[in-house]
Amino acid sequence: MSHSEVLVETDVVTRFYGRHAAVSDMSFMIRRGEVLGFLGPNGAGKTTTMQMLSGNLAPSSGRILIAGHDMQEAPEQAKAHLGYLPEYPPLYREFTVDEYLDYAAALRRIPRASRRAARERAKARCGLHEVGGRLTANLSKGFQQRVGLAQAIIHDPDVVILDEPTVGLDPIQIREVRALIRELGSEHAVILSTHILPEVQASCDRVQIIHKGRLVLNEDINTLMAHMESQALIAAFRAAPDLGALGRLPQVHAVTTQEDGRVRILHEPGADPTDAIVGLALEKGWGLREINPEHSTLESIFVELTGESPEAS
């Protein structure tokens, strides 16, 4: 099995509602062994994209390939490689957990002789062993979410699409689901749609941000984290410093004053002119009060690209 195998490919996918383009020219690939974090503010086209990837909505133009199968030309073959957990788990409240998972296994055309083993494997992965005989209606929201996750993976699909998978879970359950996502990501391709930025940083290999129907960011998480490393220092002085003198220090590119009176000192990547700034401030009597690296965050990048807070997603 190749971990470089492309399992999801979208080729200039567009979806119109009337004259409004909810998604425009969406093109990206996901390989086996990748967990993709899919972010976007409310109305950005995130849900429309999830619906098209899962085969619940046809694109107006463009192609979606799942494990090499065209979603429009061969929908049954494409969907056979998919597991999908929508934001609200698709449960039958009158079924027990075991009955529901047996039904899900049958829908997924798992042979009758193999269904019990598939059910027990999915229950074990999702922490459901002790609730197999209980009605799904009587489970907590957290356990209902786990049952929804179990039905999404019962047939061991190549591609797993998870829409807000930790909604309603307590902190311990969230950690367990994140561990399961990482486990799934080692052998499958996982798409994680969420508005919880720490979830992306904890679980994902790659980040995509969609805004007004278009991809505005598609980065490997390690590359993104490197970009977020500080290339500036923020300093505060008791007396107004000479910005020109600061700007002439080695490895310093630019110096600006911020609205709160602090000074932002932009420097070369990988450099640290802190000692030179401290020495100059002492020599000139400016009274250095504080100096700290400026850190970008995934949230600040999100806001910069979309103009909205992730909590609005």
N, C-alpha and C positions, 0 to 999 in steps of 0.2 A: 504494500500500500504506500503510495507516494504522498508525502505531506505537502508537495507542491501542486497537487492536483486541484484544478479550479472546479469548485462545486457550485458556485453561484456567479452568474455573469449577467449584468444588465447592459443593454446596448441602446443608447440614446432613447430611453424610455420616457414617454410623455403621457400625461393623463389630463384631459380636459373635462370640466363640468360646465356645459354650455360653452361660453367663450373664455371662461377662466381656466388657466393652466395651473392645476394643483401641483403638478410635478412636471419639470421641463428638462429634457435632454439628460436624464440620469444615466450615467455610465460608471460602473465599478465592478470589481471582481472580488470574490472571497475564496480562499484556498482551504483545503483540509488542514486542520490544526490551528485555525485562526478564530479568535473571538472578536467580533466587530461591535463596537459601541456606536449606536445610532442615536444622535441627539438632534433636537429641534424644538423651537418654541411653538406654542399653540398656533395652529393654522399654517405651519410651515410646509406641510405635505408629508409628515412622518407617517401618520396613520394610513394615508393613501398608498404610500410606498410599501408598508407592511402588508396591506391587503393585496397589492399586486404581486408581491413576492410569494405570498402564500396561495395564490391562485384564486382568491375570493373576488378579485376585481381585475378586469382586462385593461391593459394599457390602450390608450388611443392610438399610439404608434410606438415602434421600437420592439425589442425582443428581450425576453427573460429566459435564461437557460438554467435549469436545475440539474446538476450532475450530467450535463450534456443534453438534456431533453428540453425541447422548446415548450414553454408553459401553455402556449396557445395551440400549437400543432399536435402536441402529445401530452395533454394535461394529466391523464392517468399515470403515465410513466413518470412525469415530473413530480407529481404530488406524492408518489410512492416513496420518494427520497426525502420527503419533508416531514418534520414534526413541528407543530405550531401551538403555542400557548398564547391565546389572546389575553387582553388586559383583564377580562372577566372570564374565569375558567368555565368551559362549556360542560357543566355537570348535570346529571339527571338526579334530582334530589331524592327520588324514591328508591334509588339503587343503593346497595351497600358499595363500599369501596371495591371489594373484590368483583362484584357483579358489574360494576361500571368499567373496571379495567379489562375484564373478560370481554365485555361488549366492544370496547375500544380495540382490543386485539383482533376481534372478529372483523370489525370494520377495516382494519389494516391488513386483512387477508393473511394473518398469521395462521398456519395450519392448526387445526383443533388440538392435535397431540402436543403442540409446542406452546399453547397459550398459557398454561399454568406456569411454566418456567419463565416465560416472558413477563407475566404479571408479577411473579415473585421477585424477579430481577429488578423491575421498575420500582416496586415497593421498597426494596432494600436501598436502592440509590436515592430514593426520596424520603426515607425515614417514615414509612407507612406500615411497618410490620404489625404494630399493635392495634391498628384501626381497620383491618380488612373486613371485619364483620359489622362495622357501624354504618348507618345511613349517612350519605354525604351531606344531607340536610342538617344533621346534628353535629357536624364538625365545626371547629372554629374556622375563621377566615384563613388563618395561616395554614391549617391542614387542608382546607379546600384548595388553596393555591398549590400545595404539594401534590394533590391528586391530579390537578390540571397539568402539572409538570410531568407527572408519571405517564399520563396518556400521550403526552407529546413525544416521549422517548421510548414507549413500549415496543416499537418495531425497530429500534436501533437505527434511526434515520441518519443519512449522511449530513443533512442540514437541519438545524434546530433554530426556530425563530421564536424568541421570547419577548413578549410585549409587557413591560413593567412587571417582571416576575417576582419582585420582593414587596409589592404593595400589600399592606396589611400584616406583614410579618414582624415578629419581635426581633430584637438585636441578635439573639442566638440563632434563630431561624434564618435571618439574613446572611449570617456568616456561613451557615450550612449550604444555603442556595448558591452563594458565591463560590464556595468550594466545588459544588456540583457543576457549576458553569465552567470553572477552570478544568475540571475532569472531562466534561463533554468536549471542551475545546482542544483537548490533546489528541482526539481521534476524529472529530467531526468539524464542520464549519458552523459556528454559532453567531446569530445576529441578535444582539441585545438592545432593544429599544427602551430607553429610560430617560428620565430628566434628573436622575440623582447622579451628580458628577463624581462623588467618591466611588460609586458603584463602577463607573467606567474605569477609573484609575485602578481599582482593585481587581477587576475581572478581565479587562479587554487588552488585546494586542494592537488594535487599531481603532481610531476614532473618526467618525464622519459626522459633520454638522450640516444639516439642511436648513435653508432659510428661503422663504418665498418660493418653494418648489425647486430650488437649485442647491447642489452641493457647494458649500463655501469652504469646507475643510475636509481633507481626506489624508490623514497622517498616521504613520506608525507611532504607537504610543511612546516608544523610546526616543524617537526623533522629536516628538512633541515635547516630551519632558526635557530634552536637551535644549530646545528653544526656550523653555520656561526658566532655564537657569539664569541667574542674575547677570546682567551686563551693565548694571548701574548701581550706584550707591546713593542713599538718601542721607543727608547730613543736616544738623541743626546747630547754629552758632548763636552765642549771646550777642555778639556784635556783627554787623553786616560784613561779610567777607568780600574780598576783591575777587570777583568772578574771573577776571582775566588771569590773575595769578594762579587760580585753581586750574583754569583751562590750559595753562602752559606746563602743567606737571606731566611727566612721562606717562604714556599709555592712556591719558585722558583725551577723549574726543570732543566733548561738549559739556557745558555747565549752564543750567537754567534754574531760575527761582520758581518755586511752586506757590500756589495760592495761599498755603498755610505758612509761608515764610521759609520752609525748608528748601534746601538746595539739592537738585538732582544732578549727579555727576556721572555722565555716560563714559564708559571706558572700553578698552579692547576686550573681546571675548577671551576668557581665561585669565585675564590680568586681575590684580588686586592692589590698587593704589592707596589702600587704607593708611598704611604707615606714612606715606608721603603726605597725605592730607592732614594727618594728626600732627606731623612735624611742622608743616607750614602754618597750621592754625596756632600752634604753640609759639612759633617764632613771631607771628604777626599779632598775637594777643587777641584772637577772635573769640576765644572761649568756646571750644567745641563741646556741645552738650550731648550729642548722640550721632552715631553713624552706623547705618545698617544696610545690608544688601536689599535691593528691590527685587521682589519675586513676582513673576507672572504666575497666575493660576489658571487652571482649566476654565474656571468660572469667568475670569477676566477676559480670556480669549473668546469664550462664548458670547459675552456681552459685547465685546469689541466687534465681533463678526455679525451679530444679529441685532444688537441694540436692545436686547431683552434679557431679563433675568431667567435662569433655567427653571426657577420655581413656577414660571408661567406656562411651562410645557404641559 
